[in-house]
Amino acid sequence: MNVELLNKTLVKENLLCYIIHFEELDSTNNYAKENNLPGEGIVITSHQKAGKGRFGRKWQSAHDEDLTFTLTKKFKINIDNLHLVNFYTSYILTETLKSFFSEYPHLKFHLKWPNDILLNQKKTAGILLEIRNLNEEEKTFHIGIGLNVNKAMIPHDISHKATSVFTETGKSHEIEKILIAFVEKFYQCLHLINPEGKLMELWKNNSELIGKDVRFLVVADSHGEEAKVLDVENDGGLKVLLSDGSIKKFYSGEITFVY
C-alpha cells in the first residue's frame, strides 16, 4: 500500500489530520475505539484479520487486495439523526464507485438497506458504524468500511451473494486512488447530512429495493417474514407490506435479509 501517496494527498487542511497504517491488524474499528482516536483521521490495514459487519458477521479480506479502513469523524448531531451518517457514508461510497469505474458500463452499483453496496446484484462493500460520546453534543463516529476491490477468489460458500471489482472486470485496480476519491467526496458533500435536506431521496435513487419482494428474519425472535418494500423513510426505517396485509416499519439491527 502506498501510504506516502495517501499522506501526501489526504493529510491537509479541510481533510484528514492523520493516517495510521498497519500491514496487519485484527480490526481497524477496534483499534480506533480502543485507542480513543480523535476525529478527522483514518486507520487502514493491508490485511484485516478479524473484520466484522452487522450482527458480528465476519468480513473476509485479502492482503493488499481490498480496502479495509476506519474513518474517525466528529459530528455535532442530534441523537435522532444519527442514522443520517450511515446513509450518507453508503451513498457517498456508491457515488464514488460509480464515478471511479465509469469506464465500465456493465458495472452496476446499488445500495442495499441499510448499509451495503451491491455490484451487479452482489455485495461488494459493507459499513459498520460505531459511536463514542453518544450523550454529548459532539459525537465521535468510527466508520468502518470493507470494500472488495482486487480479491480474485470469492469463497465458494458466499460466491452467490458476494463479489469484487476484480471478479467483475478481470482487472486489478489501485486501491489508494479509490480511497482518495472517497475521502475527498466525503468531505466535499458533508452539507447533505441534514434532516431537512435531500439525503434520503438521493439514497433511494441509488437503491433498487423499493417495490421488491424480500424475505428476512426478525432478530428478536428469529421468525421469518415475507414482504414487499414500500419505502425507506426519512428516519431510516424500512416500511414494508407483510404477507398478512399489515404494514410495518423496521430499523437497522431489527431484521436481517435472507438470500
N, C-alpha and C positions, 0 to 999 in steps of 0.2 A: 504494500500500500504506500502510495506517495504522500506521506504525511507532510513533507515540505511544501508540496503544492497546496494542500488543504490549508495549512497555516498561512501561507502567503496570500491566498485568495480570500479566506473567510475570517481570519482574525484581524478585524479592523473596526473602525468606528461605525456604529449603527448595525453591525453584525455580531460576530462572536467575540468573546473575551478570551476564550481558551479552547484548545482541542487536546484531549488526553487519549493517546493511542496505546493499545496493548496488542502484542502479537496473538495472545490467547487470554481469554477471560471467561469465567463462568457465565456472567450476566452483566451487561452494561447498566441495566436498570438497577440491579442490586448494588453495583459499585457506586453509582450516583447517589443512591439513598443512604447507604452505609457510611459514606464519607461526607454527607450533607453538602454536596457540591452547590456552589452558588449558581445563579442564573446566567444565561447567555453563554452556554458552553456545550461542548459535545464530548461524550465518551464513546470511543469507537474501537472495535477489535477486529483483527483479521480473521479470528476464529472464535466464535462464541460457543462454548461447550454445553451450557445449560440454559439456553434461552427459553422463554416461555411466553405464552399468549394468554388469552382469556381462559378462565377455569383451570389455570395451571398447565395447559397443554404445552407439550414440548415443541419448540421451534428448532428444526434441524438446519444447521448451516455448515458450509464447507469452507476450508481455509482459503482465504484471499479470493474467494469466488463471489461471495454475497455481501450485501451491505447490512451490517448489524451494528446499530448505534443507538445512543440515547441523547436526545436534545433536552437540556435542562433550561427552562424558561420561566420567568416570573410574570404573573398576570395579576392585576387588580381586577378581580371579577367576582360578582355575586355568586353565592353558592348555588342559586337556582339556575345559573347559566354555565356551570362547569362543563356540561355536555358540548358546548359550542367549540371548546378547544379540541375535543376529539373529532368532531365532524369537520372542523377547519383543517386539521392535520391530514386527515384522509383525503379531503378534497384537494388540498394543495399538492399532495403526493401524486394523486391521479393526474392532475393537470400538468405536473412536471413530467411525468412519464409520457403522457400523450404528446407533449411538445418535443421532448428529447428524442423520441422514437418516431417522429412524424414521417420519416422517410420509409417507414414500413407500414403501408396502409392496411395490411392484414392483421396488424396488432390492434386489438380492441380492448381498451382498458375501461372497466366499470367499477363502481362502488357497490359493496355488499354491506348491508346494515349489520352491525353498527360501525365496524372499523377495519374491514378487509378490502383489499384491492384485487380485483379479478382481471386476469389476462386471458382473453379468448375463453371466458367462462370458467377458468380455473384459478385458484388462489395463487397469487404471486407475492403478496405482501400483507403484513398484519401490523397492527399498532397496539401497544399496551401502555396505557396512560396511568400513572400513579402520582398522587398529590401529597405534598407536605404542607404544614401550616394551614390546615383546612379551615380553622376558625379565625384566621387572621385576614385582614383586608387584602394583603398581597400574598398570594399563594405560589408555591414553587411546584411546577409541573415537571415530572420526569417522563418524557415522551419517548418510549422505546419503539424502534422500527426495525423490522426484519424484511428485507427485500431480496427475493431470489433473482439474481442477475445472471451469473455465469455458471450456475450449478448445472453440470452436464447430466448427472444421474439423479433422477427423482425416485425416491424409494418406491418399490412396487406397490406397497400397501396404501400409498396415498396418490399414486400417479393418476388415478381417475379424477382427483379433485385438486391437484396442485401442479404448478408448472414453473418455469423460469423463462427469462427473456432469451437465454441461450437456446433452450429447448424449442422455442417458437421461431427463432431466427436462424439458428445454426451458426451464430457468430458470437464471439466474446465482445464485451463492451467495457469501457473504462468506468469502474465504479466510483472513482473520485469525482469525475465530471458530473455524474448523476447526483451525487451528494451536494456538490457545489450548486448545481441548478436548483435543487430542492431548498437548500438553506436560503439562497437569495430570494426565491419566490416566497418562502415562508415569511421572511421579514418585510418584503415589499407589500404584502396584502393583509397585514395584521388588522387593518381597519374593518375587515369583514367579520371579526369576532365582536359582533354587536347584535343584541337580541332584536333590535329594530331593523336590522339590515336584511340582506338577501342571501345570507349564507346557506340556510336550509334549502332555499329554492335552487341555488346553484348545485348543492349536493344532490338533490333529487334529479336534476337534469343529467347527472352523471351516473345515475343508477337505473338498472332495469327491473328493479324489484316490484315496483308498484303495478298492480294488476295481475301479478303472478300467483299461482297456487304454490304453497310451501308446506313442508312438514317440519315440525320442531318438537323438542322436548321442553316441558316446563321444569325448570331446575328444582323448584321447591319440592316436587313430589315425583319427578321423572316420568310423568304421564305424557303420552304423545298426543299431538293435535294436528289437524289438517285445516288450512285456512287460505283465504285469498287476501293478499296485501292490499289495503285500501289507500294507505298514506304513511309517510314519515312526517310527523307533526313537528312544529317548531320547538317543542320541548325535548325532541329526540326520540319520542315514543313511536313504536311501530303499531299502527292501527290496522287491525285485521278483522275479516269476517269469518267466524268459525263455522265449521260444518253444521252446527246445530242452528245456524241463523243468527246467533248473537254476535255483537260487535265488542271487541275488547282491545285494550292497548297494553303493550308490553314495553319494558325498558331494558336497556343493556344489562346483562347479568341475570335476567329473569328467564330467558329462553336460549336454547341453542339449536341451530338448524340441523336437520337430518338429511344427509345426502342419499 
